[in-house]
Amino acid sequence: MTKGPEPRRLLAVLLLLLWTLSCFSESSACLLAPDAVTLEERSSADITITASSAANQSTVIHFNVTFSSKKNYSSVLTLPEQVLLPAATTTARFNITATDVGQVTTYLLSNISDPGCRPVRIRFQVVHSGVLLVISEVIGWIYFLAWSVSFYPQAFENWRRKSVVGLNFDFLALNITGFLAYSVFNIGLLWLTDIKEEFLKRNPNGINPVHVNDAFFSLHAFLLCLVYVIQAAVYQRGGQRVSWTALILLLIGWTFAFVSLFLAVAKKITWLDYLYYFSYIKLAVTLIKYVPQAYMNYRRQSTEGWSIGNVLLDFTGGNLSILQMILQSYNNDEWRLVFGDPTKFGLGLFSVVFDLLFMTQHYCLYRRSSQYQPVAQHQED
């Protein structure tokens, strides 16, 4: 008889536990908001915050500003002190007013945030002109298309001549290595969730530098380079081969990549660092890949076999890329987009300089190309 109340007591405890868990689940939710908001100076906008589920109590949302391009973020835009999300609702709106050009990054904090939810961050960007923003986007797509199409004239030239004589094999080997490394970097930062979260932790006020068109461009370029390799294997090549100098440079690059892989597996470096090492390989390749082709044109006193269409499209893309960086810098009052990123700006300028050299060789120095001569007579390792 003394054991009779025990099952009732246990049942009451379980019911209380279920009720507590139910109340907790009803009072916690994940918040969603736009990742980035762009406004013109002296304009305003309404921003919507959404909760994943309706809470049984009012939600107070605060702004934790972690970055401002100005000393005081209020000189860039005005934010409300807090936003109230009423009980039993899932959306709330607040108004912001842009006062000056700049950037502000803020995180949303609330009394219903679930610890399992990802932090909610909004990056506000105030620009001089929305028109310039659109022009910059259009320029970006034009140079993306120019660079993508630039690989086809060389493939067509090889097919038309049924020969790859005039296309330097060192350039080909370095180029395919560079775009493979660039593809690995882009895919990792764009589609691997763990890598993206690691990037955000390391750069809480930054934005992912890789976009979908970057990944598409690098993969497309790598595939076209593979087409060049197949053409080099089946078409007349005049005794060409990859020089020992290029082979040694490639060996150094891939040894660096494999050693870094073991370090990442052993957790001596992060996977994000490992991806950045691939971007360094791409950087190194871009700095040297044009040299063998320019030297080969000089030795042959001819640009026959080296497509000028490829050069002209690359020249167009490079100039538009630099123009876009300048427009973005002015529109954002952030000249660090040019001078603070010497790698991107320098590589664009470096490619344009070599394109000018190739155009000079084709249209001025070697305008009357010599008759076909086997490359083996001039190829030096």
C-alpha positions as a Markdown table, in Angstrom:
| # | Residue | x | y | z |
|---|---|---|---|---|
| 1 | Met | 0.0 | 0.0 | 0.0 |
| 2 | Thr | 2.9 | 2.4 | 0.7 |
| 3 | Lys | 4.1 | 2.0 | -2.9 |
| 4 | Gly | 0.8 | 3.2 | -4.4 |
| 5 | Pro | 1.6 | 6.9 | -4.7 |
| 6 | Glu | 4.9 | 6.3 | -6.4 |
| 7 | Pro | 3.5 | 5.8 | -10.0 |
| 8 | Arg | 1.4 | 8.9 | -9.6 |
| 9 | Arg | 4.3 | 10.9 | -8.4 |
| 10 | Leu | 6.4 | 9.7 | -11.3 |
| 11 | Leu | 3.6 | 10.6 | -13.7 |
| 12 | Ala | 3.3 | 14.1 | -12.3 |
| 13 | Val | 7.1 | 14.6 | -12.6 |
| 14 | Leu | 7.0 | 13.5 | -16.3 |
| 15 | Leu | 4.1 | 15.8 | -17.0 |
| 16 | Leu | 5.8 | 18.7 | -15.4 |
| 17 | Leu | 9.0 | 18.0 | -17.4 |
| 18 | Leu | 7.0 | 17.8 | -20.7 |
| 19 | Trp | 5.2 | 21.1 | -19.8 |
| 20 | Thr | 8.6 | 22.8 | -19.1 |
| 21 | Leu | 10.1 | 21.6 | -22.4 |
| 22 | Ser | 7.0 | 22.7 | -24.2 |
| 23 | Cys | 7.2 | 26.2 | -22.7 |
| 24 | Phe | 10.9 | 26.4 | -23.5 |
| 25 | Ser | 10.4 | 25.4 | -27.1 |
| 26 | Glu | 7.6 | 27.9 | -27.5 |
| 27 | Ser | 9.7 | 30.7 | -26.1 |
| 28 | Ser | 12.8 | 30.1 | -28.2 |
| 29 | Ala | 13.3 | 30.5 | -31.9 |
| 30 | Cys | 15.8 | 31.4 | -34.6 |
| 31 | Leu | 15.9 | 34.8 | -36.1 |
| 32 | Leu | 16.3 | 35.5 | -39.8 |
| 33 | Ala | 17.3 | 38.7 | -41.5 |
| 34 | Pro | 18.9 | 39.9 | -44.8 |
| 35 | Asp | 22.7 | 39.2 | -44.9 |
| 36 | Ala | 23.4 | 42.5 | -46.6 |
| 37 | Val | 21.5 | 45.7 | -47.2 |
| 38 | Thr | 22.6 | 48.4 | -49.6 |
| 39 | Leu | 21.3 | 52.0 | -49.6 |
| 40 | Glu | 22.1 | 55.3 | -51.2 |
| 41 | Glu | 23.2 | 58.1 | -48.9 |
| 42 | Arg | 20.3 | 60.2 | -47.5 |
| 43 | Ser | 17.8 | 57.4 | -48.1 |
| 44 | Ser | 15.8 | 55.1 | -45.9 |
| 45 | Ala | 14.6 | 51.5 | -46.0 |
| 46 | Asp | 12.4 | 49.1 | -44.0 |
| 47 | Ile | 14.1 | 45.9 | -42.9 |
| 48 | Thr | 12.1 | 42.7 | -41.9 |
| 49 | Ile | 13.2 | 40.3 | -39.2 |
| 50 | Thr | 11.5 | 36.9 | -39.2 |
| 51 | Ala | 11.3 | 34.4 | -36.4 |
| 52 | Ser | 11.3 | 30.7 | -37.2 |
| 53 | Ser | 8.3 | 30.2 | -34.9 |
| 54 | Ala | 5.9 | 32.3 | -32.9 |
| 55 | Ala | 6.9 | 32.8 | -29.3 |
| 56 | Asn | 4.4 | 32.9 | -26.4 |
| 57 | Gln | 6.0 | 36.1 | -25.1 |
| 58 | Ser | 7.2 | 39.4 | -26.6 |
| 59 | Thr | 10.7 | 39.4 | -28.1 |
| 60 | Val | 13.1 | 42.2 | -27.6 |
| 61 | Ile | 15.8 | 42.4 | -30.3 |
| 62 | His | 18.9 | 44.5 | -29.7 |
| 63 | Phe | 21.7 | 45.5 | -32.2 |
| 64 | Asn | 25.3 | 44.7 | -31.4 |
| 65 | Val | 27.4 | 46.8 | -33.8 |
| 66 | Thr | 30.8 | 45.1 | -34.3 |
| 67 | Phe | 32.2 | 47.2 | -37.2 |
| 68 | Ser | 31.9 | 50.7 | -38.6 |
| 69 | Ser | 33.9 | 52.3 | -41.3 |
| 70 | Lys | 33.5 | 55.6 | -39.5 |
| 71 | Lys | 34.5 | 56.3 | -35.9 |
| 72 | Asn | 30.8 | 56.4 | -34.9 |
| 73 | Tyr | 28.4 | 54.2 | -36.7 |
| 74 | Ser | 25.5 | 56.7 | -36.2 |
| 75 | Ser | 27.3 | 59.0 | -38.7 |
| 76 | Val | 26.7 | 56.3 | -41.4 |
| 77 | Leu | 23.2 | 55.3 | -40.5 |
| 78 | Thr | 20.6 | 55.4 | -37.7 |
| 79 | Leu | 19.5 | 52.2 | -36.1 |
| 80 | Pro | 16.7 | 51.9 | -33.5 |
| 81 | Glu | 17.7 | 51.1 | -29.9 |
| 82 | Gln | 15.6 | 47.9 | -30.1 |
| 83 | Val | 12.9 | 46.2 | -32.1 |
| 84 | Leu | 9.9 | 44.6 | -30.5 |
| 85 | Leu | 8.5 | 41.3 | -31.9 |
| 86 | Pro | 5.0 | 40.9 | -30.3 |
| 87 | Ala | 4.0 | 37.5 | -28.9 |
| 88 | Ala | 2.4 | 35.0 | -31.3 |
| 89 | Thr | 3.9 | 36.8 | -34.3 |
| 90 | Thr | 6.8 | 35.9 | -36.5 |
| 91 | Thr | 7.7 | 39.1 | -38.3 |
| 92 | Ala | 8.8 | 42.6 | -37.2 |
| 93 | Arg | 10.0 | 45.6 | -39.2 |
| 94 | Phe | 12.3 | 48.5 | -38.4 |
| 95 | Asn | 13.4 | 51.5 | -40.4 |
| 96 | Ile | 16.9 | 52.7 | -41.0 |
| 97 | Thr | 18.1 | 56.0 | -42.5 |
| 98 | Ala | 21.5 | 56.3 | -44.3 |
| 99 | Thr | 23.2 | 59.6 | -43.6 |
| 100 | Asp | 26.7 | 59.1 | -45.1 |
| 101 | Val | 28.7 | 56.7 | -47.2 |
| 102 | Gly | 30.2 | 53.8 | -45.2 |
| 103 | Gln | 29.7 | 50.3 | -43.9 |
| 104 | Val | 28.3 | 49.0 | -40.7 |
| 105 | Thr | 28.0 | 45.4 | -39.4 |
| 106 | Thr | 25.7 | 44.4 | -36.6 |
| 107 | Tyr | 24.6 | 41.2 | -34.9 |
| 108 | Leu | 21.0 | 40.7 | -33.7 |
| 109 | Leu | 20.6 | 39.7 | -30.0 |
| 110 | Ser | 17.3 | 38.7 | -28.5 |
| 111 | Asn | 15.7 | 37.1 | -25.4 |
| 112 | Ile | 14.4 | 34.1 | -27.4 |
| 113 | Ser | 17.5 | 33.1 | -29.3 |
| 114 | Asp | 18.1 | 29.4 | -29.4 |
| 115 | Pro | 21.7 | 28.5 | -28.6 |
| 116 | Gly | 21.6 | 26.1 | -31.5 |
| 117 | Cys | 20.8 | 28.9 | -34.0 |
| 118 | Arg | 23.5 | 30.6 | -36.1 |
| 119 | Pro | 24.3 | 34.2 | -35.2 |
| 120 | Val | 22.3 | 36.7 | -37.3 |
| 121 | Arg | 24.4 | 39.3 | -38.9 |
| 122 | Ile | 23.4 | 42.2 | -41.2 |
| 123 | Arg | 26.0 | 44.1 | -43.2 |
| 124 | Phe | 24.8 | 47.6 | -44.1 |
| 125 | Gln | 26.5 | 49.3 | -47.1 |
| 126 | Val | 25.8 | 53.0 | -47.9 |
| 127 | Val | 26.9 | 54.1 | -51.3 |
| 128 | His | 27.1 | 57.4 | -53.2 |
| 129 | Ser | 24.9 | 56.2 | -56.1 |
| 130 | Gly | 22.6 | 53.3 | -56.9 |
| 131 | Val | 23.2 | 53.9 | -60.6 |
| 132 | Leu | 27.0 | 53.4 | -60.1 |
| 133 | Leu | 26.2 | 50.2 | -58.2 |
| 134 | Val | 24.2 | 48.9 | -61.2 |
| 135 | Ile | 26.9 | 50.0 | -63.7 |
| 136 | Ser | 29.5 | 48.2 | -61.6 |
| 137 | Glu | 27.5 | 45.0 | -61.6 |
| 138 | Val | 27.0 | 45.2 | -65.4 |
| 139 | Ile | 30.8 | 45.8 | -65.9 |
| 140 | Gly | 31.4 | 42.8 | -63.6 |
| 141 | Trp | 29.3 | 40.5 | -65.8 |
| 142 | Ile | 30.8 | 41.9 | -69.0 |
| 143 | Tyr | 34.4 | 41.1 | -67.9 |
| 144 | Phe | 33.3 | 37.8 | -66.6 |
| 145 | Leu | 31.9 | 36.9 | -70.0 |
| 146 | Ala | 35.0 | 38.4 | -71.8 |
| 147 | Trp | 37.3 | 36.3 | -69.7 |
| 148 | Ser | 35.2 | 33.1 | -70.1 |
| 149 | Val | 34.9 | 33.5 | -73.9 |
| 150 | Ser | 38.6 | 34.3 | -74.2 |
| 151 | Phe | 39.5 | 30.6 | -73.9 |
| 152 | Tyr | 37.6 | 29.6 | -77.1 |
| 153 | Pro | 39.6 | 31.4 | -79.8 |
| 154 | Gln | 42.8 | 29.4 | -78.9 |
| 155 | Ala | 40.8 | 26.1 | -79.0 |
| 156 | Phe | 39.4 | 27.1 | -82.4 |
| 157 | Glu | 42.8 | 28.2 | -83.7 |
| 158 | Asn | 44.3 | 24.8 | -82.7 |
| 159 | Trp | 41.4 | 22.9 | -84.3 |
| 160 | Arg | 41.5 | 25.0 | -87.5 |
| 161 | Arg | 45.3 | 24.5 | -88.0 |
| 162 | Lys | 45.2 | 20.9 | -86.6 |
| 163 | Ser | 48.4 | 22.0 | -84.9 |
| 164 | Val | 49.5 | 23.5 | -81.5 |
| 165 | Val | 52.8 | 24.8 | -82.9 |
| 166 | Gly | 53.1 | 28.3 | -81.4 |
| 167 | Leu | 51.2 | 27.5 | -78.2 |
| 168 | Asn | 53.9 | 27.2 | -75.5 |
| 169 | Phe | 53.6 | 24.0 | -73.5 |
| 170 | Asp | 55.0 | 25.7 | -70.3 |
| 171 | Phe | 52.2 | 28.2 | -70.5 |
| 172 | Leu | 49.7 | 25.4 | -70.9 |
| 173 | Ala | 51.1 | 23.4 | -68.0 |
| 174 | Leu | 51.2 | 26.4 | -65.6 |
| 175 | Asn | 47.8 | 27.6 | -66.7 |
| 176 | Ile | 46.0 | 24.4 | -66.0 |
| 177 | Thr | 47.7 | 24.1 | -62.6 |
| 178 | Gly | 46.7 | 27.7 | -61.7 |
| 179 | Phe | 43.0 | 27.2 | -62.6 |
| 180 | Leu | 42.9 | 23.8 | -60.8 |
| 181 | Ala | 44.2 | 25.5 | -57.7 |
| 182 | Tyr | 41.8 | 28.5 | -58.2 |
| 183 | Ser | 38.8 | 26.0 | -58.5 |
| 184 | Val | 39.7 | 24.3 | -55.3 |
| 185 | Phe | 39.8 | 27.6 | -53.5 |
| 186 | Asn | 36.5 | 28.8 | -54.9 |
| 187 | Ile | 34.6 | 25.5 | -54.3 |
| 188 | Gly | 35.8 | 25.4 | -50.7 |
| 189 | Leu | 34.8 | 28.9 | -49.8 |
| 190 | Leu | 31.5 | 28.8 | -51.7 |
| 191 | Trp | 30.0 | 25.4 | -51.0 |
| 192 | Leu | 31.7 | 23.9 | -47.9 |
| 193 | Thr | 29.7 | 24.9 | -44.9 |
| 194 | Asp | 32.4 | 24.3 | -42.3 |
| 195 | Ile | 34.9 | 26.4 | -44.3 |
| 196 | Lys | 32.3 | 29.3 | -44.7 |
| 197 | Glu | 31.7 | 29.2 | -40.9 |
| 198 | Glu | 35.4 | 29.2 | -40.2 |
| 199 | Phe | 35.8 | 32.2 | -42.5 |
| 200 | Leu | 33.0 | 34.1 | -40.7 |
| 201 | Lys | 34.6 | 33.4 | -37.3 |
| 202 | Arg | 37.9 | 34.7 | -38.5 |
| 203 | Asn | 36.4 | 37.7 | -40.4 |
| 204 | Pro | 33.3 | 38.6 | -38.4 |
| 205 | Asn | 33.0 | 41.9 | -40.2 |
| 206 | Gly | 33.9 | 40.7 | -43.7 |
| 207 | Ile | 32.0 | 39.1 | -46.6 |
| 208 | Asn | 32.8 | 35.9 | -48.5 |
| 209 | Pro | 35.0 | 37.0 | -51.4 |
| 210 | Val | 33.9 | 34.1 | -53.6 |
| 211 | His | 30.7 | 34.3 | -55.7 |
| 212 | Val | 29.0 | 31.7 | -57.9 |
| 213 | Asn | 30.4 | 33.3 | -61.1 |
| 214 | Asp | 33.9 | 33.0 | -59.7 |
| 215 | Ala | 33.5 | 29.2 | -59.2 |
| 216 | Phe | 31.9 | 28.8 | -62.6 |
| 217 | Phe | 34.7 | 30.8 | -64.3 |
| 218 | Ser | 37.5 | 28.8 | -62.7 |
| 219 | Leu | 35.9 | 25.4 | -63.4 |
| 220 | His | 35.1 | 26.5 | -67.0 |
| 221 | Ala | 38.7 | 27.7 | -67.5 |
| 222 | Phe | 40.1 | 24.5 | -66.1 |
| 223 | Leu | 37.9 | 22.4 | -68.5 |
| 224 | Leu | 39.0 | 24.5 | -71.5 |
| 225 | Cys | 42.7 | 24.0 | -70.5 |
| 226 | Leu | 42.0 | 20.3 | -70.5 |
| 227 | Val | 40.7 | 20.7 | -74.1 |
| 228 | Tyr | 44.1 | 22.4 | -74.9 |
| 229 | Val | 45.9 | 19.4 | -73.4 |
| 230 | Ile | 43.9 | 16.9 | -75.5 |
| 231 | Gln | 44.6 | 19.0 | -78.6 |
| 232 | Ala | 48.3 | 19.1 | -77.8 |
| 233 | Ala | 48.2 | 15.3 | -77.5 |
| 234 | Val | 46.5 | 14.6 | -80.9 |
| 235 | Tyr | 47.6 | 17.6 | -83.1 |
| 236 | Gln | 51.0 | 18.4 | -84.6 |
| 237 | Arg | 53.2 | 20.0 | -82.0 |
| 238 | Gly | 56.5 | 20.4 | -83.7 |
| 239 | Gly | 58.6 | 18.7 | -81.2 |
| 240 | Gln | 57.4 | 20.8 | -78.2 |
| 241 | Arg | 57.4 | 19.5 | -74.7 |
| 242 | Val | 57.2 | 21.0 | -71.2 |
| 243 | Ser | 60.6 | 22.3 | -70.1 |
| 244 | Trp | 62.5 | 21.1 | -67.1 |
| 245 | Thr | 62.2 | 24.6 | -65.6 |
| 246 | Ala | 58.4 | 24.5 | -65.7 |
| 247 | Leu | 58.4 | 20.9 | -64.4 |
| 248 | Ile | 60.5 | 21.8 | -61.4 |
| 249 | Leu | 58.2 | 24.8 | -60.6 |
| 250 | Leu | 55.1 | 22.6 | -60.8 |
| 251 | Leu | 56.8 | 20.0 | -58.6 |
| 252 | Ile | 57.5 | 22.7 | -56.0 |
| 253 | Gly | 53.9 | 23.9 | -56.2 |
| 254 | Trp | 52.2 | 20.6 | -55.8 |
| 255 | Thr | 54.7 | 19.4 | -53.1 |
| 256 | Phe | 53.7 | 22.5 | -51.2 |
| 257 | Ala | 50.0 | 21.6 | -51.7 |
| 258 | Phe | 50.4 | 18.0 | -50.5 |
| 259 | Val | 52.5 | 18.9 | -47.5 |
| 260 | Ser | 49.9 | 21.5 | -46.5 |
| 261 | Leu | 47.2 | 18.8 | -46.9 |
| 262 | Phe | 49.0 | 16.6 | -44.3 |
| 263 | Leu | 49.3 | 19.6 | -42.0 |
| 264 | Ala | 45.6 | 20.2 | -42.3 |
| 265 | Val | 44.7 | 16.6 | -41.6 |
| 266 | Ala | 47.0 | 16.7 | -38.6 |
| 267 | Lys | 45.2 | 19.9 | -37.5 |
| 268 | Lys | 48.5 | 21.9 | -37.5 |
| 269 | Ile | 46.8 | 24.4 | -39.8 |
| 270 | Thr | 43.1 | 25.1 | -40.4 |
| 271 | Trp | 41.3 | 24.0 | -43.6 |
| 272 | Leu | 40.7 | 27.6 | -44.4 |
| 273 | Asp | 44.5 | 28.2 | -44.3 |
| 274 | Tyr | 44.9 | 25.2 | -46.6 |
| 275 | Leu | 42.5 | 26.8 | -49.1 |
| 276 | Tyr | 44.3 | 30.1 | -49.0 |
| 277 | Tyr | 47.5 | 28.2 | -49.8 |
| 278 | Phe | 45.8 | 27.2 | -53.1 |
| 279 | Ser | 45.1 | 30.8 | -53.8 |
| 280 | Tyr | 48.9 | 31.5 | -53.3 |
| 281 | Ile | 49.6 | 28.8 | -55.9 |
| 282 | Lys | 47.3 | 30.6 | -58.3 |
| 283 | Leu | 48.9 | 33.9 | -57.6 |
| 284 | Ala | 52.4 | 32.5 | -58.2 |
| 285 | Val | 51.3 | 30.9 | -61.5 |
| 286 | Thr | 49.7 | 34.1 | -62.8 |
| 287 | Leu | 52.9 | 36.0 | -62.1 |
| 288 | Ile | 55.0 | 33.7 | -64.3 |
| 289 | Lys | 52.8 | 31.9 | -66.8 |
| 290 | Tyr | 52.9 | 34.5 | -69.6 |
| 291 | Val | 56.7 | 34.7 | -69.6 |
| 292 | Pro | 57.4 | 31.4 | -71.6 |
| 293 | Gln | 54.8 | 32.4 | -74.3 |
| 294 | Ala | 56.2 | 35.9 | -74.7 |
| 295 | Tyr | 59.8 | 34.5 | -74.9 |
| 296 | Met | 58.8 | 31.8 | -77.4 |
| 297 | Asn | 57.2 | 34.5 | -79.6 |
| 298 | Tyr | 60.4 | 36.4 | -79.5 |
| 299 | Arg | 62.6 | 33.4 | -80.3 |
| 300 | Arg | 60.3 | 32.5 | -83.3 |
| 301 | Gln | 59.8 | 36.1 | -84.3 |
| 302 | Ser | 56.2 | 35.2 | -84.9 |
| 303 | Thr | 52.9 | 34.9 | -83.0 |
| 304 | Glu | 51.5 | 32.3 | -85.4 |
| 305 | Gly | 49.6 | 29.6 | -83.4 |
| 306 | Trp | 49.0 | 32.0 | -80.4 |
| 307 | Ser | 45.5 | 33.3 | -80.8 |
| 308 | Ile | 45.2 | 37.1 | -80.7 |
| 309 | Gly | 41.5 | 36.7 | -80.0 |
| 310 | Asn | 42.4 | 35.3 | -76.6 |
| 311 | Val | 44.6 | 38.2 | -75.9 |
| 312 | Leu | 42.1 | 40.9 | -76.9 |
| 313 | Leu | 39.3 | 39.4 | -74.8 |
| 314 | Asp | 41.7 | 39.0 | -71.9 |
| 315 | Phe | 42.8 | 42.6 | -72.3 |
| 316 | Thr | 39.1 | 43.7 | -72.3 |
| 317 | Gly | 38.3 | 41.7 | -69.2 |
| 318 | Gly | 41.4 | 42.9 | -67.3 |
| 319 | Asn | 40.7 | 46.6 | -68.0 |
| 320 | Leu | 37.0 | 46.2 | -67.0 |
| 321 | Ser | 38.0 | 44.5 | -63.8 |
| 322 | Ile | 40.3 | 47.4 | -62.9 |
| 323 | Leu | 37.6 | 49.9 | -63.8 |
| 324 | Gln | 35.1 | 48.0 | -61.6 |
| 325 | Met | 37.5 | 48.2 | -58.6 |
| 326 | Ile | 37.9 | 51.9 | -59.1 |
| 327 | Leu | 34.1 | 52.5 | -59.4 |
| 328 | Gln | 33.5 | 50.4 | -56.3 |
| 329 | Ser | 36.1 | 52.2 | -54.4 |
| 330 | Tyr | 34.7 | 55.6 | -55.2 |
| 331 | Asn | 31.1 | 54.5 | -54.6 |
| 332 | Asn | 32.0 | 53.1 | -51.2 |
| 333 | Asp | 34.6 | 55.7 | -50.2 |
| 334 | Glu | 36.9 | 52.7 | -49.7 |
| 335 | Trp | 40.0 | 53.0 | -51.7 |
| 336 | Arg | 41.4 | 50.0 | -49.9 |
| 337 | Leu | 39.4 | 48.0 | -52.5 |
| 338 | Val | 42.2 | 49.0 | -54.9 |
| 339 | Phe | 45.2 | 49.9 | -52.8 |
| 340 | Gly | 44.4 | 47.7 | -49.8 |
| 341 | Asp | 44.2 | 44.6 | -52.1 |
| 342 | Pro | 47.4 | 44.8 | -54.1 |
| 343 | Thr | 47.1 | 41.1 | -55.1 |
| 344 | Lys | 43.8 | 41.5 | -57.1 |
| 345 | Phe | 44.7 | 44.9 | -58.5 |
| 346 | Gly | 48.3 | 43.9 | -59.2 |
| 347 | Leu | 47.3 | 40.7 | -61.0 |
| 348 | Gly | 44.8 | 42.5 | -63.1 |
| 349 | Leu | 47.4 | 45.2 | -64.1 |
| 350 | Phe | 50.1 | 42.5 | -64.6 |
| 351 | Ser | 47.8 | 40.6 | -67.1 |
| 352 | Val | 47.0 | 43.8 | -69.0 |
| 353 | Val | 50.7 | 44.6 | -69.3 |
| 354 | Phe | 51.4 | 41.2 | -70.9 |
| 355 | Asp | 48.4 | 41.6 | -73.1 |
| 356 | Leu | 49.9 | 44.8 | -74.4 |
| 357 | Leu | 53.1 | 43.1 | -75.0 |
| 358 | Phe | 51.4 | 40.3 | -77.0 |
| 359 | Met | 49.5 | 42.8 | -79.1 |
| 360 | Thr | 52.7 | 44.7 | -79.8 |
| 361 | Gln | 54.3 | 41.4 | -80.9 |
| 362 | His | 51.4 | 40.5 | -83.1 |
| 363 | Tyr | 50.5 | 43.8 | -84.7 |
| 364 | Cys | 53.9 | 45.6 | -84.7 |
| 365 | Leu | 57.0 | 43.5 | -84.2 |
| 366 | Tyr | 56.1 | 40.3 | -86.0 |
| 367 | Arg | 53.4 | 41.5 | -88.2 |
| 368 | Arg | 54.8 | 39.6 | -91.2 |
| 369 | Ser | 55.2 | 36.2 | -89.5 |
| 370 | Ser | 57.9 | 33.9 | -90.8 |
| 371 | Gln | 57.0 | 30.6 | -92.5 |
| 372 | Tyr | 56.5 | 27.5 | -90.3 |
| 373 | Gln | 59.6 | 26.4 | -88.5 |
| 374 | Pro | 59.7 | 23.4 | -86.1 |
| 375 | Val | 59.7 | 24.7 | -82.5 |
| 376 | Ala | 62.2 | 22.1 | -81.6 |
| 377 | Gln | 64.9 | 24.1 | -83.3 |
| 378 | His | 64.3 | 27.0 | -80.8 |
| 379 | Gln | 63.0 | 25.3 | -77.7 |
| 380 | Glu | 65.4 | 25.5 | -74.8 |
| 381 | Asp | 64.7 | 23.9 | -71.4 |
